[in-house]
Amino acid sequence: MSSIHIKNARIINEGRDFKGDIFIKDEYIVAAGNTDNITIPHDALVIEAGGLILIPGIIDDHVHFRDPGLTHKGDIHSESAAAVAGGVTSFMDMPNTKPQTITVSLLDEKFRNASEKSFINYSFYIGATNTNIDEIMKADPAHVCGIKLFMGSSTGNMLVDEERTLRELFANAAIPVVAHCEDEGIIRKNSDLYRNKYGNDVPVSMHPGIRSREACYTSSFHAVNLAREFNTRLHILHLSTADELKLFRNDIPLEEKRITAEVCVHHLWFEESAYEILGTLVKCNPAVKTAYDRDALQKALNNDIIDVVATDHAPHTLEEKKNTYFNAPSGGPFIQHSLQAMLELWHRNIIGISKIAELMCHNPSRLFNINKRGFIREGYKADLCLIDPSRPYTVTKDNILYKCGWSPLEGTTFSSTIVKTIVNGTVVWDEGNINKNFRGQQLDFTR
């Protein structure tokens, strides 16, 4: 039994920006905004917010925590620690691990592992292959966040490239299909062209030419058409081009959409000049593209075409990343600093603070039908993040919590600091300290 009284916070929730108090008892929000009629226990933890910003905890629908089998890069314990330091209270983890999470029994093992290791709440995707449709159909919609579909190959080589399998999956999926969309034929053709030109010394700056805008749009277009044909609940991951934005609607509420879109922080933050500075450290799939694409994605945050902002957090060791172009794996660590990066866009007047809460907290909950999370509402789980928007924070090797020990944002100074993160009514991140005895809960879904 525990209780927390947060006083005088600037609360950002469901389009409102107001000053108020929050009272938490055990795991739940009991009162939000006004606590005058609540009897506060004498032993309640009092947090004097003093006007600091309070938002729901971030729900990241797209991470690769590398557990099991790739734990030299990261694991559920290390990466959930980094996540909670960044204001993230729930994650949904991808299946391209070793072994690949392509059966219900392997899913169950991941849930057991997370219950022992994770500082925050969790769910896991079951992965699609060309041969496991029957196994996918066994996934429990109340406990499994979605089906991960690689329509372009990436880390883990889980490409689904048989049209018969794609059509069967889209016709029968009972939970959301989330898709990595890059056309494999176009990528292979482009790879051959650049190999012929450069041999084994292809510059990393050619990455957006190999994993091109055509590859992204062609694959996303195909996925959208399949979803429309079968009325499938489809969520397309990590948009990277302005071209793809035209595939999505913004004339209906999110709850009515059958096809939704995600953008990741690195595609909002970087553009192709970053390859000259960071090299393979910023190599990811799909590729970071032009400043025009980045700016179009930023603008789309405010017009309801993009529904979710996530990270595609995908750590690799520095030794792995500092390799030649074709040998360096794609992906990078972002989850510890995703909220701070988005808040920086707010400071630059690119996006509103309420829109950040919508895209990173409310909409993931709505889109996946997460039970009682993602909002500051009475009766909801107390997953919250307290932010000081005026305390600068510089990313350094000393404060990076990823097991891989590096970040492409190292040296960046953000205007905001994550002060506290509350998970299920417990302060888990507090001014640089983690409650190491706390463990998160399995997410459940109202489907």
URPE-V232847 format. One record per backbone hydrogen bond with DSSP energy under -1.0 kcal/mol. CO is the residue of the C=O (numbers start at 1). NH is the residue of the N-H. E is the energy in kcal/mol with one decimal. If there is no record, write none. Layout:
BEGIN
CO/NH/E + CO/NH/E
END
This chain:
BEGIN
2/26/-4.0 + 3/45/-2.5 + 4/24/-3.0 + 5/47/-2.8 + 6/22/-2.4 + 7/49/-2.5 + 8/51/-3.2 + 9/20/-2.3 + 10/54/-2.7 + 11/18/-2.1 + 13/16/-2.1 + 16/13/-2.1 + 18/11/-3.1 + 20/9/-2.5 + 21/33/-3.3 + 22/6/-2.8 + 23/30/-2.8 + 23/31/-1.6 + 24/4/-2.2 + 25/28/-2.2 + 27/382/-3.2 + 28/25/-2.2 + 29/379/-3.3 + 31/23/-2.5 + 33/21/-1.4 + 35/38/-1.7 + 41/44/-1.7 + 45/5/-3.1 + 47/7/-2.9 + 47/49/-1.0 + 49/52/-1.6 + 52/10/-3.0 + 53/387/-3.2 + 54/12/-2.6 + 55/385/-2.7 + 58/89/-2.5 + 58/90/-1.5 + 60/92/-1.7 + 62/312/-1.9 + 63/94/-2.6 + 66/70/-1.7 + 68/98/-2.1 + 70/73/-2.1 + 75/79/-2.8 + 76/80/-1.7 + 77/81/-1.4 + 78/82/-1.8 + 79/83/-2.1 + 80/84/-2.5 + 81/85/-1.6 + 83/86/-1.1 + 83/88/-2.4 + 84/87/-1.4 + 87/58/-2.5 + 89/121/-2.5 + 90/60/-2.5 + 91/123/-1.3 + 92/63/-1.8 + 93/125/-2.5 + 95/97/-2.4 + 95/101/-2.3 + 100/102/-1.9 + 101/127/-3.1 + 103/107/-1.8 + 104/108/-2.5 + 105/109/-1.6 + 106/110/-1.7 + 107/111/-2.3 + 108/112/-2.2 + 109/113/-2.3 + 110/114/-2.6 + 111/115/-2.0 + 113/117/-1.3 + 114/118/-2.8 + 118/440/-2.2 + 121/91/-1.8 + 122/443/-2.8 + 123/93/-2.4 + 126/148/-2.4 + 132/136/-2.1 + 133/137/-1.9 + 135/138/-1.4 + 136/139/-1.8 + 140/143/-1.9 + 140/144/-2.6 + 142/445/-2.1 + 146/126/-2.0 + 147/178/-3.2 + 148/128/-2.7 + 149/180/-2.7 + 150/160/-2.7 + 154/157/-2.3 + 162/166/-2.3 + 163/167/-2.5 + 164/168/-2.0 + 165/169/-2.6 + 166/170/-2.7 + 167/171/-1.8 + 168/172/-1.3 + 169/173/-1.8 + 176/147/-2.9 + 177/235/-2.9 + 178/149/-3.0 + 179/237/-2.5 + 180/151/-2.6 + 183/187/-2.0 + 184/188/-2.4 + 185/189/-2.0 + 186/190/-2.6 + 187/191/-2.6 + 188/192/-2.1 + 189/193/-1.9 + 190/194/-2.3 + 191/195/-2.3 + 192/196/-2.3 + 193/197/-1.3 + 194/198/-2.9 + 195/199/-2.7 + 198/201/-1.5 + 203/206/-2.1 + 204/207/-2.0 + 206/209/-1.4 + 206/210/-1.9 + 207/211/-3.0 + 210/212/-1.4 + 212/216/-1.9 + 213/217/-2.8 + 214/218/-2.6 + 215/183/-1.7 + 215/219/-1.6 + 216/220/-2.6 + 217/221/-2.8 + 218/222/-1.7 + 219/223/-2.4 + 220/224/-2.6 + 221/225/-2.2 + 222/226/-2.2 + 223/227/-2.4 + 224/228/-2.4 + 225/229/-2.2 + 226/230/-2.2 + 227/231/-1.2 + 227/232/-1.6 + 232/234/-1.1 + 233/177/-2.9 + 234/260/-2.5 + 235/179/-2.1 + 236/262/-2.2 + 243/246/-1.2 + 244/247/-2.0 + 245/248/-1.5 + 253/256/-1.6 + 254/257/-1.4 + 258/234/-2.7 + 260/236/-2.6 + 261/307/-2.1 + 261/308/-1.4 + 262/239/-2.8 + 263/310/-2.1 + 265/269/-1.5 + 266/270/-2.3 + 271/274/-2.8 + 272/275/-1.4 + 274/278/-3.4 + 275/279/-1.4 + 278/281/-2.0 + 279/282/-1.5 + 280/283/-1.4 + 283/331/-2.6 + 289/272/-1.9 + 290/294/-2.4 + 291/295/-2.8 + 292/296/-2.1 + 293/297/-2.4 + 294/298/-2.4 + 295/299/-2.3 + 296/300/-1.9 + 298/301/-1.0 + 299/302/-1.3 + 300/306/-1.1 + 308/263/-2.3 + 310/265/-1.9 + 313/64/-2.6 + 317/321/-2.3 + 318/322/-2.6 + 321/323/-2.0 + 324/328/-1.9 + 332/314/-2.9 + 334/337/-1.4 + 337/341/-2.2 + 338/342/-2.1 + 339/343/-2.7 + 340/344/-1.6 + 341/345/-1.4 + 342/346/-1.5 + 343/347/-2.5 + 344/348/-1.5 + 345/350/-2.9 + 346/349/-2.0 + 352/356/-1.6 + 353/357/-1.7 + 354/358/-1.9 + 355/359/-2.7 + 356/360/-2.3 + 357/361/-1.8 + 357/362/-2.2 + 358/363/-3.4 + 359/309/-1.6 + 360/59/-2.7 + 361/365/-1.1 + 362/366/-2.4 + 363/367/-3.4 + 364/368/-1.9 + 365/370/-2.1 + 369/446/-2.7 + 372/381/-2.3 + 375/377/-1.1 + 377/380/-2.0 + 380/29/-2.7 + 381/383/-1.9 + 382/425/-2.4 + 383/57/-2.2 + 384/422/-2.9 + 385/55/-2.3 + 386/419/-2.3 + 386/420/-1.4 + 387/53/-2.0 + 388/391/-1.1 + 388/417/-2.2 + 393/414/-3.5 + 395/411/-3.0 + 402/405/-1.0 + 407/410/-1.7 + 409/412/-2.5 + 412/395/-2.6 + 414/393/-2.4 + 417/388/-2.7 + 419/431/-3.2 + 420/386/-2.8 + 421/428/-2.6 + 421/429/-1.8 + 422/384/-2.1 + 423/426/-1.5 + 426/423/-2.8 + 428/435/-2.3 + 429/421/-2.2 + 430/433/-1.4 + 433/430/-2.8 + 434/436/-1.3 + 435/438/-1.5 + 441/122/-2.0 + 444/371/-2.9 + 445/447/-1.3
END
